[in-house]
Amino acid sequence: MTQRVLVTGAAGFIGSSLCERLIAEGHTVVGIDNFFRGSRSHLSTIESHPEFSFYEGDVTSLKEIQACAEVTKGFDLVHHLAAINGTKWFHETPRHVMETNIIGTLRTLEAAESWGARYVLASSPEAFGDTKTMPLLEEQSSMFPSAHSHQRFSYGASKYLDEVAVQHAVRCGVDARIVRPFNAYGPRMLGDAYGQVIGMMFQSVLDEVPILIHNGGGQTRCFSYIEDIVEGFFLAGELDEAVDDSVTLSGRCFNIGTSEEITMNDLAQHILAVSSKEGLGTVHTEGHPGDSSRRVPDCEAAMTGLGWSPKVGLKDGLRRMWDHLR
Ligand SMILES: NC(=O)c1ccc[n+]([C@@H]2O[C@H](COP(=O)([O-])OP(=O)(O)OC[C@H]3O[C@@H](n4cnc5c(N)ncnc54)[C@H](O)[C@@H]3O)[C@@H](O)[C@H]2O)c1
């Protein structure tokens, strides 16, 4: 059934691809973004589509969120992706990170409640803080270190509080679901100093400079191609009921990722190989304080509840991203 969908953070890396997917599925989509980190060019494939409209606005303002509903007279579904992401920001502007992420979630939840809309929150594995237990389960407990030494968890703790706010809304009757993407990568990913690791490594290759590796490079991550991430968001918003026999999707948390774990050193070698730039090599540097050494998802809940599974392996995804970049 055609739905009226609001996507916040629509001009961002994941948000823009999600908007494309929702339009392709026949939904009416309104996107909102303040271009803090996103770009209008990300919307070029859909901006003139009759079922897509875009509103430049701030998700910390209820008035600006409500303005998105002027034409559609409300929404059936809100995908809330607007947030400040990118490790450098967590340390440099923690107050802005917390304000955007927490207030933005509270305001969009309030709006969703007023429209009677289903709500999907983009949370993060960072909401688990410094938890060492792996893999990270759907309902894993979070653990945060003292805030005295660094500000990294301005982001992770804000995502944790976002989840608390969503669970409270569920108790108040909102149909809300939580998606935690684990290290998405693909076209449109930022590669500047405020970007994320795969984007930054490919940027080094494009700039013909050695790939910078932080903190020794022995730390691991599990990367997920953008199409798999978008599929997770799409299913979390689209399905009325779980595909298994669980009672409801509301209040559930879905880790969306792969178990294909790789060190940063090996990742750099893959990226040099896929771009045939082995000669550039790597250089090592100190990283940001507080970076976790390992982050592995347990995606059982997404597989059984949403019928989701990852389709694109890392080598294939890196190849696709490189084909796009050049
Ligand atoms: N990319 C990942 O691997 C990853 C992992 C975990 C969680 N997430 C979460 O998924 C969501 C999307 O991530 P992304 O990688 O696409 O990030 P992104 O930075 O590309 O997208 C976020 C968008 O939100 C916009 N935005 C920021 N503040 C805003 C405000 N006040 N009002 C309106 N728009 C605002 C930005 O301009 C940007 O376009 C975020 O909530 C992020 O925390 C992403």
The ligand as an SDF file (V2000), in Angstrom:
LIG
                    3D

 44 48  0  0  0  0  0  0  0  0999 V2000
   26.8920    5.3750    8.1310 N   0  0  0  0  0  0  0  0  0  0  0  0
   26.9670    4.4620    9.0980 C   0  0  0  0  0  0  0  0  0  0  0  0
   27.7450    3.5110    9.0190 O   0  0  0  0  0  0  0  0  0  0  0  0
   26.0800    4.5600   10.3010 C   0  0  0  0  0  0  0  0  0  0  0  0
   26.3020    3.6670   11.3510 C   0  0  0  0  0  0  0  0  0  0  0  0
   25.4920    3.7410   12.4680 C   0  0  0  0  0  0  0  0  0  0  0  0
   24.4770    4.6620   12.5240 C   0  0  0  0  0  0  0  0  0  0  0  0
   24.2690    5.5170   11.5090 N   0  0  0  0  0  0  0  0  0  0  0  0
   23.1880    6.4900   11.6250 C   0  0  0  0  0  0  0  0  0  0  0  0
   22.4170    6.4680   10.4350 O   0  0  0  0  0  0  0  0  0  0  0  0
   21.9520    7.7850   10.1330 C   0  0  0  0  0  0  0  0  0  0  0  0
   22.4080    8.2060    8.7640 C   0  0  0  0  0  0  0  0  0  0  0  0
   23.8390    8.1600    8.7280 O   0  0  0  0  0  0  0  0  0  0  0  0
   24.6670    8.6270    7.4700 P   0  0  0  0  0  0  0  0  0  0  0  0
   25.8910    7.8120    7.4330 O   0  0  0  0  0  0  0  0  0  0  0  0
   23.7840    8.6910    6.2790 O   0  0  0  0  0  0  0  0  0  0  0  0
   25.1010   10.0690    7.9280 O   0  0  0  0  0  0  0  0  0  0  0  0
   25.0610   11.4430    7.1180 P   0  0  0  0  0  0  0  0  0  0  0  0
   25.8150   12.4390    7.9260 O   0  0  0  0  0  0  0  0  0  0  0  0
   25.4690   11.2460    5.7070 O   0  0  0  0  0  0  0  0  0  0  0  0
   23.4980   11.7900    7.1420 O   0  0  0  0  0  0  0  0  0  0  0  0
   22.8970   12.4980    8.1860 C   0  0  0  0  0  0  0  0  0  0  0  0
   22.1680   13.6770    7.5820 C   0  0  0  0  0  0  0  0  0  0  0  0
   21.5300   14.4050    8.6360 O   0  0  0  0  0  0  0  0  0  0  0  0
   21.6170   15.7820    8.3070 C   0  0  0  0  0  0  0  0  0  0  0  0
   21.4510   16.5930    9.5050 N   0  0  0  0  0  0  0  0  0  0  0  0
   22.3410   16.7830   10.5130 C   0  0  0  0  0  0  0  0  0  0  0  0
   21.8090   17.6100   11.4390 N   0  0  0  0  0  0  0  0  0  0  0  0
   20.5520   17.9400   11.0100 C   0  0  0  0  0  0  0  0  0  0  0  0
   19.5280   18.7670   11.5230 C   0  0  0  0  0  0  0  0  0  0  0  0
   19.6510   19.3960   12.6910 N   0  0  0  0  0  0  0  0  0  0  0  0
   18.3890   18.8930   10.7980 N   0  0  0  0  0  0  0  0  0  0  0  0
   18.2420   18.2470    9.6100 C   0  0  0  0  0  0  0  0  0  0  0  0
   19.1810   17.4500    9.0760 N   0  0  0  0  0  0  0  0  0  0  0  0
   20.3370   17.3030    9.7650 C   0  0  0  0  0  0  0  0  0  0  0  0
   22.9940   15.9310    7.6720 C   0  0  0  0  0  0  0  0  0  0  0  0
   23.1080   17.0940    6.8880 O   0  0  0  0  0  0  0  0  0  0  0  0
   23.1000   14.6490    6.8590 C   0  0  0  0  0  0  0  0  0  0  0  0
   22.6460   14.8260    5.5370 O   0  0  0  0  0  0  0  0  0  0  0  0
   22.4800    8.6850   11.2610 C   0  0  0  0  0  0  0  0  0  0  0  0
   21.4980    8.7900   12.2500 O   0  0  0  0  0  0  0  0  0  0  0  0
   23.6640    7.9150   11.7900 C   0  0  0  0  0  0  0  0  0  0  0  0
   23.9390    8.2460   13.1300 O   0  0  0  0  0  0  0  0  0  0  0  0
   25.0650    5.4930   10.3910 C   0  0  0  0  0  0  0  0  0  0  0  0
  1  2  1  0
  2  3  2  0
  2  4  1  0
  4  5  1  0
  4 44  2  0
  5  6  2  0
  6  7  1  0
  7  8  2  0
  8  9  1  0
  8 44  1  0
  9 10  1  0
  9 42  1  0
 10 11  1  0
 11 12  1  0
 11 40  1  0
 12 13  1  0
 13 14  1  0
 14 15  2  0
 14 16  1  0
 14 17  1  0
 17 18  1  0
 18 19  2  0
 18 20  1  0
 18 21  1  0
 21 22  1  0
 22 23  1  0
 23 24  1  0
 23 38  1  0
 24 25  1  0
 25 26  1  0
 25 36  1  0
 26 27  1  0
 26 35  1  0
 27 28  2  0
 28 29  1  0
 29 30  1  0
 29 35  2  0
 30 31  1  0
 30 32  2  0
 32 33  1  0
 33 34  2  0
 34 35  1  0
 36 37  1  0
 36 38  1  0
 38 39  1  0
 40 41  1  0
 40 42  1  0
 42 43  1  0
M  CHG  2   8   1  16  -1
M  END
$$$$
